[in-house]
């Protein structure tokens, strides 16, 4: 028998391998907790800053006059920071399945530019900032701990999960969304446990400093009747088609103004002009605070289209923050309007529309299903599940993020 072989040495080797695996798991879970704490504080502070900027703009509508110059300032700001801090959410997604580096400068850049965008009244969200802020911090935490390339990719996912959870108050959906978004139809389930841990730690931390959960509970459970199923199919299919239209316009129909500075000023001025036409700041900012009104049936048939126009112009102008929260508004308004036509309860139709459009623009049906349950409750879970599948099919796999693998 050769030296170092035999049953004893085999058992000893297996024991060492087991110890190594356990040590690795403990290290990953510790890193998940660290990321949850850091990004829970950062995400919670970010939410409070956005809420403060929105409140200030609503109290003093004169801030809307910043729309043309604000877009120019953000364009110049990112040009000054150079391209390594301007890869956007697409760069973060690439880092989850490749060795693409993510600059730490992306974190403060997206923080400042998103808060400023909301102060000016641009129709943008905050999820893009959550993914970029979380991905940037996660990747660079991985570098600090001298992790392997695969572990750094995992840290990007954990960072996205933690920051999304801190901002939206939906930890279950955040944990799955961060795993589902990079590659359509595939999730790295080996990262699920640390993603859940990071997400919940971040949520508890953000809640402790004053960032609330996103809850809009339905008043009653909905029965799965023939009429309700028909109405759900109509709303989900319509939202899937609108999601495809929204994404197609966003990526393929940008105005042909070559000079980015002129583009920013002109489009910012158009948003300002539209803000004077549609008064009351109904379409400025994220607009998520209007969804409860839609759930009561107070949605005009054209509101989803006007919000989509505001969002397209704001993003084309260079404003930062993301498009998912405006898509919540678009889906909720469209769902409520269609619900009035087909005789479905406005709260349920609004919820189905919001979940369906979210699924359509992100290609994340599982996360959409879970986010519907977390925000609106489990009473309409069957509707959310079927609506997500329908919207996913009808959207043609259009996506806000061109770096998504298919």
N, C-alpha and C positions, 0 to 999 in steps of 0.2 A: 504494500500500500504506500502510495506516495505521501510525502510529508505535507501536512495541511489538508488532508482529505479524510474522509470517513464520517460516520454519523455525528460524532461530537462536534467536529469542525463545521459540518453543514448546519447543525442547530445553532452554533455560535454565530455563524454568518447570517442566518435568518434573523436571529435576535438583534444583531447590529442593524440589519436593514429595517426591522420594525422600529427600533429606537430612532433611526434616522428619519423615518416617515412621520413618527409621532412628533419629533422635534420640528420637522418642517411644517406640520399642520398647526402646531402651537404658535410658531413664528408667524404664519400667515394670519391666524386669528388675532394675534396681538397687533399686527399691522392694520388689520381691518378695524380694530377698536381705535387705534391712533387716528386713522383716516376719518372714522366716524366722528370723533371728538373735534378734530381740526375743521372738517368741512361742515359739521353741525354748527359750530360757532360762525364760520365764514358764511355759510348759507343762510343762517338765521339773521346775521347782520345785514346780509345782502337783501333779504326780503324786507327788513325794516327800513333800509335805505330806499328801496323802490316804493314802499308804501308811503314813506315820508315825501319823496319826490312827487308822487301822484297826488297826495293831499295838498301839497304846496301849489301844484299846477291848477288843481280844481279851485283852490281858494283864490288864486291870482291868475285868471285866464290870460293875462298879458304874456305869460311865459310861452304861449303858443307862437308868439311873434319870433321866437328863436328858431322855429322850424327850418327856415332856409339856411341860416348861418350855422345852426347846430349840426346839420348834415355835413357842411363844409368842414367844421372843426373836427368832427369824428374822422372824416376822410384824411385830413392832414395829420391827425393824431396817429392813425395806423400807418401812414406813410413814414412818419418820423420813427416809429418803432421798428420799421422794416418788416419784411415778409415773414420772418420766423415767428412773429407773434400774431400773424394774421392768417393762419391756416384755417381758422374757424373750426366748427364742429366736425367738418370732414377730416381735418388732420387728426383730431382726437379719435375718431372712428377708425382711421387707418392704423393708429397706434395700437388698437386692440387686436389686430390680426397680422401686423407686420412690425418691423423694427423702426418705424417712423418716430423720430424724437419729438417731444412736445415741450416747447419752451416754457419756463416758469413765468416769463413775462406775459404770457397769454392770460394768466389769472388776474392780475391787477388791471390789465387792459380791458378785458371784457366786463369786469366789475364796474369800472368807472364809466365806460362808454354806454353800458346798459342803463345805469341809473340816470345818466345825462339824457339818454334817449327818452326815458319816461318823463323826465322833467320837461322836455321840449314838447311832448305830446305825440311822439311817433307811435304808430300802431304796431308795436312789437311786443314780444313776450319776455319770458325770463328763463325758459328751459335751455335755450342755446347757451346762455351764460352758465347755467347749472352744469351742463355737460362739459363745457370748455374749462370752467373753473375747477370742477372736480377732476377731469382728466389731466389737467396740467399739474395740479397738486399731487394727484396719485402717481403720475409718472415720475415726478421729481422726488417724491418720498421713496420710491423704488430705487432711484439712483443713490440717495443718501444711505440706504441700507445695503447698497452694493448687491442688489438682487440680480438674478439672471434675466435674460431678455424676456423669457416667458412669464416670469414673475412680475416684471415691470408692466407687461401687457395686462396681467391680472390686476395690478394696482390701478391702472387706468380705468378698468371696469368698476373696481370698488369705489374709486373716487367719483365716477359718474353716478353710481347708485347712491352714494352718501349725499352728494350735493342735491340731486334731484329730490330725494326724500326730504331733506331739510327745507327745501323751497316749497314743495307741494303738499307735504304732510301725508304722502301716500307711500309708506315704506315697502309694502308688499309689491306694489306695481313698480316702484323704483328699482327694487332688487332684480326683478325679472326684465324690466325694460332695458337696463344696462347690459344684460346678457343677450337680449334678443335683437337689439337694434343694429349691431354691426354687420351681421350676416343673416340675410333673409332666410327663414326656414331652418335655422340651426342655432343652438345655444350650447355654450360650454358649461355643462352642468357641474363639472368639477369645481367651478368657481361659485356655485350657488350658495353654499353655506357662508363663506366669508362675505359675499355680497349682501346676504340677508342681515348678517351681523353689523356690517358697516352702515347699512341703511337704517336699521333700528337705533343704533347708537347715535347717528346723526339726527334722526327725528326727535329723540328724547332731548338731545342737547339743544336743538333749535327751539323746541317747545319751551324749554327752561328759560330761554332769553326772550320769549314773547312772540315767536313765529307760530301762528295757529295752523291747525289742520284744515284741509280743504274738504269741507263736508256740506252736502246739499241733500239731505235725506228725503226720499220720496215719502209722501204722507201715508201711502198704503201700498200693499203688494198688488201686482198686476196679474190677472189670470191669463193663462195661455189659450185664449179663445181664438176662433177662426178669424174674427174681425181684427183682433189685436195683432195676430200673426201677419195678416195681410198688410196692415198699417206699418208694422215693423219692416216688412220687406220693402215697401215703397220708400220709407225713410232711409234705411240702410243703403239701398241701391242708389238713391239720389245723392246721398252723402259720399258714397264711393266715387260716383261720377264727378261731383263737385271737387272732391279731393284731387282727382286726376287733373281737372281743369286748373285748379289752383297751382299745383306743382308745375304743370306744363307752362303756364304763364310766367311763373316765378323764374324758371330756368331758361326758357326759350324766347321770351318776348320782351327782353329788356330794352328800354329806349336806346336809340342809336346815337346817343351823345358820347363822343369819344373821350372828351376831356372829363376826367372824374370830378374835378372841382366844379365845373359848369354843371355837370349832371347833378351833383349834390344840391347846388343852389336852386336850380330849376325845379327839380322834383320836390324838394323841401317847400318851395314856394307854392307848388300845386297842392300839396297836403295842407298848407296854411289856408289857401283859398277854399278848399273843400271844408275845412274846419269852420269857416265863416258861413258857408252855405248850410252845413248840417250842424247847427248850434247845440250847445249843451255838452260838448265833449263826449257825445255818445260813441263816437268811433275812434277817439284818441286813446292812447295807452293800450294796455292789455284788454281791458273791458270785461274781465271775468266777473266783476261785481254786478254786472247786468244780467247774468245767467239766472239768478233767482226770479227776476222779473219775467224772463222768458218761460220759466216753469209755471208761472201763473197765467200764461197765455198772452202776455203783452209783447208780442213779436210781430212786427210788420213784415209782409212778404218780401220786401226788398232789403231788409237789414243785413242779411248774410252777404249779399252782393256788394253793398256799400262798404262793409267791414273788410271784405276781401280786397276791394280796390284800395282802401286806405293802407292795408298791410303791404300789398304789392308795391305801392309807391314809396312807402317808408323804407322797405328793405332795399329797393332799387336805389334810393337816395343815399344809402350807406348806413342807416341807423342799425343799431345792434340790439340783440336780446333773443331773437328766435321767432319762429312762426307757430309753434305748437299752441301757446296760450291763445293767440288770435284764432287759431283753428278751433279751439274750444268754443269760442264765441260764435264763429261761423256755423259750426255744426249744431250748436244749441239753438241758434236763431232759425236755421233752416228746418231743424227737426220740429220746433214749436209751430212754425208756419205750416208745415205739411201736416202736422197733427191736427191742426184746426180744419184742414180740408178733408181728411179721411176719418175724422171723428174719434181720434185717440186722445186720451188724457194728456193735456199739455205738458205736465211735469214728466211723464214717462216718455213722450215723444221728444222732448228737449234732451233728456238723458240719453236716449238711443241715438239721437243726432250727434251729440257731443262725443260719445264713445266711437261711433262709426267714422266720423271725420278724423278723429285722432288716429284710428287704425289706418284709414286710407292714406294719410300723409306720412306715416311712419313705417308701414309694413310690419306692425307689431300687434297681431291679433290677440295674443295671450296677455300681453301687458294692457291692451285696451280693455279686455274682459275684466281683468283684475282692478284696473283703475275705476271702472264703472261701479264695481262692488264697493270699493273703498270710499268713493265719493257719495254714491247714491244709496248704498245699502244692498243687501243680498236679495231683497224681495223681487228684483227684476233681473236676477242673474241669468235665467234662460234667454231673455231678450238680448242681454249684452253679449252672450256667447254667440248666438246665431247672427246678430247684427254685425259683430266683428268679422265673422267669417264671410258674410255677404259683402261688406264694405271692402275687405281685402281682395275679394274676387273681382269686384266692379271697378276698383281703382286702377287696374292694370299694372299693379306693383309700382306705380309712380311713388316717388319719395322726395322729401325735402332734402335728403342727404345723398349727394351723388357718389359718395364713397362707400355706400352700402353695397356689400357683395351679394350677388344673386345666383 
